[in-house]
Amino acid sequence: AEIGALQPRQAALMHQAHLYEQNIQSVLRLCLGSSQIKDDEIAEGIRRALCRITGLDDFNRVKKQLIELQSGIYSLFRDVIEKPAEKLSKNNDQ
């Protein structure tokens, strides 16, 4: 946002998403290592830890918030990267 590439709200969304995913990833790495695990296999203690670090009171809300942040970041990617690139590509084809 400081150099004008992103609007302040876009930069804030990216910062929030980064911190949220970094916190979740840190707990999962410490508890599970690199193993793949499904939602229904996550121990209750890990679910509580994820709730604590995200400030939410329910594991389903943690998942919902993660999905919403990921969706917001993808929309931002579309607006900042994909759409301008598509427009540039169309202009170059003419």
Sequence and secondary structure as in RCSB ss.txt:
>XXXX:A:sequence
AEIGALQPRQAALMHQAHLYEQNIQSVLRLCLGSSQIKDDEIAEGIRRALCRITGLDDFNRVKKQLIELQSGIYS
LFRDVIEKPAEKLSKNNDQ
>XXXX:A:secstr
 TTSSS HHHHHHHHHHHHHHHHHHHHHHHHHTT    GGGS HHHHHHHHHHHT S HHHHHHHHHHHHHHHHH
HHIIIIIHHHHHHHHHHH 
